[in-house]
Amino acid sequence: MTDIQALKQNPKTTYLMQEYERLLVLIAELEPMQSEPGMAELAREDIVKLEAQSKEILTQAEEIVAKDKEEEAEVKAVVLELRAGAGGDEAALFAYQLAEMYEKYAAIKKWGVTVLDESKNDLGGYKEASIEIKGKGVYDALKYEMGVHRVQRVPITEKAGRVHTSTASVAVLPVREKVMFEVNPADIEMGFSRSGGAGGQNVNKVETAVHLVHKPTGLMVRCTSERSQAKNREKAMSILLAKLEELDRAKQAKAASAERKNQIGTGDRSEKIRTYNFPQNRITDHRIKETWHNIEGIMGGDLDPVVLVLKEREQSGTLGEAADEE
């Protein structure tokens, strides 16, 4: 049922609703004339025309509201959360290499990239990292990356030349322009610290890094990308709200724990969506049992050949689950 009052209060549809009400007044004035001799037929004709006009105006107003809701729900950015899994230093190096792959893909797509937070090992690999990527169509392309990625190669730390298997997990969090989820401010614990990274004296000497904890769920977000505490707080809050909205959506579907497992898993070698085999120059996506022999190009950002096949398989209903065999 159409909420007339809401349409009247919406600045984008107020003018239409004023015209809608004017037409209703005219219809009301004509209705008694339907029983007057000589006027009945003309009155009915006018009423039919006015009713058609009022319905058309109401449809226009509803379309404006629907478009606004669609734009509000549209994902403008994603946050990639990468974590090293099984494999020690090699897993961290692979997580860093995956991050580079997504950043190079974003550059090709002309998307914006911001490293929100990172924790590196002594070799420069990612123990964990959060990266924001902004741009049109970013979620539609990168949503297929959620899961455990497995690499098979000779690590730089391996002196005997043996091929090792390591993993890194990727979570893909959609961030909408307008988050509809509301949270009690008392449920959020906020802390500050020095960013400790590159960026000048301001970053190193002032507590610009912000970390937020949602006490009821234990969800935590840390942001160090901005030079000011206020901007980091704003960005961290938007990401936390997006996480809570996603968690709430998953709970409503009675699949919160399964959703988290599907995205992150345990990082064990047995859970994987994709294998990167460097000695054989191949990348295999286990959900669609498809293989590409261009590992250097794909790791260099040429991810579209993979993404396009995954999209086609999803549309045809043949996109499978992550493999759980070794």
Helices and strands as residue ranges (DSSP letters): H 4-9, H 14-30, G 31-35, H 40-73, E 75-84, H 88-109, E 112-120, E 126-134, H 138-142, G 143-145, E 147-153, E 164-176, G 185-187, E 188-193, H 201-205, E 209-214, E 219-223, H 229-252, H 256-263, E 274-277, E 282-285, E 290-292, H 295-299, H 304-315
